[in-house]
Amino acid sequence: MNNSEMDDLFTQIRTAHRLLAAYYQRLLPVIESIALEADTEFYFWSPHRFSPPGQSNANPFKKWQWDLLPAVVTRYVFKHVNDLKRITKGDYIIEFLVVNDSGIDDEKSKSQPDALTLKVGVNEARSILKLAVYRAVQDEDSDFYKKWNSISYSDYSDSIDVQLDHKFVTAGFEVPLNLLMSDSGVHTVKAKIDQYLLITQEAVSAYSADNGV
């Protein structure tokens, strides 16, 4: 690689970092605003595909380099919970699973994926937002997080299919991530969340009627 090609490479790297910063400056406030309008508060976030970079004393040379890009496939979890030490009927979680590159998410192996030889090219890969609502169907003296964390992921199917899992009703959907880049798209996502909140609430009422709780 000659000097001109090297200069072009680092121009692209600087551009990529700035574009990503601008993208997250748009994405994260939108996700937060959607969640707050759904009467939830921030609970936690975590990388979904790789590991977090770790503390300052974690040796980055012993980790996967993908771990330096923790937001490539990420969970953002918001809660409407009365008491985390127990479960109250109607408590709910809204989870945003942001898949910026489906080609990376689909790359399953025990070794670190090679960024330059991924099976799915960038043009064929998709950027997806997966959303799910998890709502408790009855009161229970159990740690909320432990109980909720034992639930299987929603199937995110196009048809609304409420599932019962570990005394939580769950329902999810997926949309193109680019919907969050426009006001009309954000309105669409908010409307679908409202729909799923209503559906899961109705499922809780039906469960209570059927089981006398």
N, C-alpha and C positions, 0 to 999 in steps of 0.2 A: 504494500500500500504506500503510495507516494504522499508527499506532504499535502498536496491539494485534496486528495481523497481523505486523508486524515482530518484535515480542517472541515470537510463536508460532514464527516462522521460526527465530530463533536458539536457541530452546528445542529445536527439532528438530535443529538442527545440533550443539548440545552433546550431546544424547542420542545422535545417530548416532556421534559420535566415541567416546563412552564405550562404546557397544555394540560397536563394532568392536574397541576395545582389549580388552574382555572376551572377545570371540570369538577373537581371535588368542592371547590368554593361554590359551585352551583348545586351540585347533587346533595350534599349533606344538609344544607339549610332547607331544601325542598322536602327531603325525607322527614326532617324534624317537624316542619310545619304541618305536614300531612298527619303525622302521629299525634301532635298536640291537638289538632282539630278532631281527632278520634277519641279525645278525652283520655289519653295515656301520657305517661311520662317516661323519660329515658331509663332503661334498666341496665343494659350492657351492650357491648359490641365485641365481636371477635372475628379473626380471619377464619374462613370456612374451608379453604382448599389447602393452605399452607399454615405454617406456624408464625406467631408474632416475632418481631425481631429480637425480643428479649430485653433484659435490663442492660445497663451500660457495662456491667462486668461479664455479660454473656459474650463468648468469643464468636464474632461473626464469621470468622474463617473456618469454623467447625460446623456452621449451619448451611442450609441451602440458600443460595442467592435469591431465590424466589421469596424467601422470608423477609427480604428488604422491600417487597411490594405487597404488604399485608392486605391492601384493600382490593386486590384483583378479583377475589371472590369473598364476599364479606357478609356477615350477619349483623343486623342492627335490630335490637330487641327493645320494645317499649311495653310498659305494663300499666294495667288498671287493676290494682290489687289492694285490698283493704289491709292485709297483714301478712307479711312474708313468712311468718312463723306458722301460719295455718292457711287453709283454703276456705274461701267463702264462695258460696254459690253465686255465679255470675262474674266472678273475677275473670279477667281475660288478658291475653298477651297478643300483641301484633308483632309479627316478625317480618322484617324486610331482608330478603336474601338477594344481594346484588351480585349478579354474575356478569362481570364486564367482558369476559371472553370465554365463551362456551368451549372453545378449543382447548383452553387450559383446564377447565373444570372437568372435561371428559378424559383428560390424560391421566389415567390411573396406573401407577407403577410404584414399586418400592424405591426406585432410584429417582433422583431429581430430573425432571423433564428438561430436555435440551431446548432452549427457547428458539433456536434456529431450525429445528427439525420436527416441530409439532405436526401431528398427523393432519390436523385441520388447519387450513390456511386462514389468514385474517379475513379474507373476503368471504369465506364459507362459514366462519364462526358467527355466533349471534351474541348480542348483549341483551340480557334478560333481567327483569325484576320479578322475583317470586315473592308473593305475599300470602301470609296465612294468619288466620285468627284461631286462637286456642281459648276455649271458655270452659270454666269449671261448672259441672252440673249439680254439685251438692257440697254442703259444708263438710269439712273433714279436718281433724286434728293432725295434719301432716305438714311437713316443710314444703312450702309452695314450690320452690325451685326444684327440689329433688323429684317431686311428683311430676311437675311439668316437663322436666328434662328427660323423663323416661318415655315420653310420648314419641311415636314415630312421626316423621315428617309427613305433611300433607302430600297428596298426589298432584296438586296444582292442576287438576284437569280443567278443561274448558267448561264442562258441565258442572253445575253446583252439586256437590256430593258431600254432605255432612257425615263425618265419621265419629264414632265414639271410641275413645282410647284412654284407658286408665282414668275414667270418670271425667274426661274432658271431651267436649265436642270440638271438632276441628274442621276447617274448610279453607281451601286456598285456591289461588289462581296465579297465572303468570301473564305478563304483558311485556312488550318491547321496552327496554330501558329508556329509549329515546322519548317516551311519553313524558318523562320528568323534565325534559328540556323545553317544554312549551306550556303555557298557561292552560290551553285547552286539554292537553294531555294530563296535566296534574289534576284538573277537574274530573277527568274520566277515572283516574285512579281513586280519587277521594270518593266518588260516587260508588265505585265497586266495593270499597272498604265499608262504606255505610250499609250497602246491601248485605255484605257478609256478616257484619255485626248484628244486623237484624235477624238474619237467618240463623245464626248460632244462638241468639237469644230465644228465638222461637223453639229451637231444638232443646234448649234447657227447660223451657216451660213444658214441652211435650214429655221430656224425660221425667220431670217432677210429677206430672199427671199420671203417667204410667206406673211410677214406682212409689208414689205417695211420699215424696221428699220435698 
